[in-house]
């Protein structure tokens, strides 16, 4: 019995040991989990999603941070130190410069310890304080919030400093006291809600025109300067400010009714406590307009107030977005106070000549439309002769060839109101239906319908500038583009090249690309800030040719277009900025045209393949490029385009009819659609600028001589081949060779075309203009560089 009990005891002990081992093992496993959780901290903890959002405003994108950030996950000090490493590398700041400004020991904290929102804000502000003032991407700004609105799905705040977005803004005001971070255990961040801040003065961190976060609110008095008072009576004042009409309440009743005046108002606790009227005005022709002064005939140069504003007070009240009044415009009143201009009041429309634009079909493939479908954003009329049909905004109108209104002549469509725009639903531009200012005329021709858009020259330019140059470019480059476009348009308007269709120009590359991309604030600003300005040579408005990218040297007019009379202002010139051999800066003007000659094949190849100096265009992808094309593909490209190019330029595409290329060749203009299979290509002539001006294409059926850079580029289009550019990028499906600044490396079954630049090369390089603007050159300096001996004048 005792033996049995003893054995039972041993078994029980063994079971206890086994059970205890399992429990200990489980506890050990659980203990590892417990060790991950550090004691919770008092105060709000920053989350990774918010940290990443704030860092993005500093230019530190998520892919530069270690690991995948998780929205709800807390930021630990280990993670914060990885952020610090990314910050120092990206922004080129010393770690010590940041950590010395912190109120806590970032580098020695436990890696698994959660970071408080207060501590992250401390780190964020330390980074901003460590950057040079002129490079700080996020800045503190005081804003008085007047209203909110929605544009393109985005919430916009209207403030006394202009429009500002608040897409992801957060309020951290509870963490601040008198503008300084202060430890408050109960402090918490809040999602920004615009309605909570109406008629409130806030201090915010801002990047560009976007609020990063709200730092503080203030109950101090705020002066709103140079408002346009629409009406004021009793305890209500209706004012126009920064594009909105807003009604304010006054602390005390007004002593008299007021309206149609500029004034300052002082606001406290959301009510007007003071109104300062500015009744004095002066008028006169504007002779010049700068950032700080306006020169007015009879008054000289008058300084501008800091919050100077421009109001258009005829038709629909509006505030101009430009920071410069229109030069040469005489129907403007200037409101003055204390010897400075407080506001400009534009009292009548711009006196600009109209331009008529022929609107081509989709892909600019023709000028005749099968039908026209349109609508408008405001009430509009459809008129033919004495017949007038009224339509509401949004109504869709279809005009077919069979429309009975054509019996009375052209059909004219006009909107009611200044800001009306007509949308052509039957036309596509860059994947969207284009909207047009002015009026639309539809005419019936034998082969279809034509569309003509008539509008002011200045408004036409609003949609030319973005279609010809990216509006992300420096404003000075955009202004240069605007002056070029105006000069070109003015000459085309006077020439009336499309008078048979009732137009001056069309909307394609044949003239200037118009409304392929819609107007925007930047393009409007560039046009308005150069109002009426054109390039003149010996008193005449010049033809301002321009193109995308130079190969390092621009061409003279007759280099590119055979038979054109040379123009002194369109002389080819070097675009040099730096001597790569002697390692020193150079001036393009020091290269005399007589000393530069790339007509020889060796000289051209030398500069193309190994330039001895860099130029304004050197950093752009199209500066150098190459493409290898099979002879089979080139044959197809040549034969596909040959008939069209001959029809367009019969004197520039000639067929060899006698002799040989090396012995008394005879060329004649003959209708031709094929050269057979391409056997060889030979450069027959190259100009001093480096452009190929004549080419021989030798085929099994015919040998032809091709002149004119556009013909050369069309026939040698590398439609299916990949073009490699200077930055390593590739481009495919081009229906034109990028330029005619080319040479050939010939293989048995293929030809490699090496080239430089994009476009014809005459006049202004648009990318060169960007580089000049980025280096601090103003638009007038840019224009005088590209157009020799010109002056800037006015057409109004």
Secondary structure, 3 states (H helix, E strand, C coil): CHHHHHHHHHHHHHHHHHHHHHHHHHHHHHHHHHHHCCCCCCCCECEHHHHHHHHHCCCCCHHHCCCCCCCCCECEHHHHHHHHHHHHHHHCCCHHHHHCCCCCCHHHCCCCCECEHHHHHHHHHHHHHHCCHHHCCCEEEEEEEEEEEEECCEEEEEECCEEEECCCCEECHHHEECCEECCCCCCCCEECCHHHHCCEEEEEEEECCEEEEEEEEECCCEEEEEEEEEEEECCEEEEEECCEEEEEEECCCCCCCECCEEEEEEEECCEEEEEEEECCEEECCEEEECCCEEEECCCEEEEEEEEEEEEECCCCCEECCCCCCCCCCCCEEEEEECCEEEEEEECCCCCCCEEEEEECCHHHCCCCECEEEEEECCCEEEEECCEEEEECCCCCEEEECCCHHHHHCCEEEEECCCCCCEEECCCCECCECCEECCEEEEEEECCEEEEEEEEEHHHHHHHHHHHHCCCCCCHHHHHHHHHHHHHHHHHHHHHCCEHHHCECEECCCCCCCCCCCCCCHHHHHHHHCCCCEEEEECCEECCCCEECECCCECECHHHHCCCCCCCHHHCCCECEEEECCCCEECCHHHCCHHHCCCCCHHHHHHHHHCCCEEECCCCCHHHCEEEEEEHHHHHHHHHHHHHHHHHHCCCCEEEEEEEECCEEEEEECCCCCCCCCEEEEEEEEECCCCCEEEEEEEECCCEEEEECHHHHHHHCCCCCCCEEECCCCEECCCCCCCCCCEEEEECCCEEEEEECCECCCECEEHHHHHHHHHCCCCHHHHHHHHCCCCEEEECC
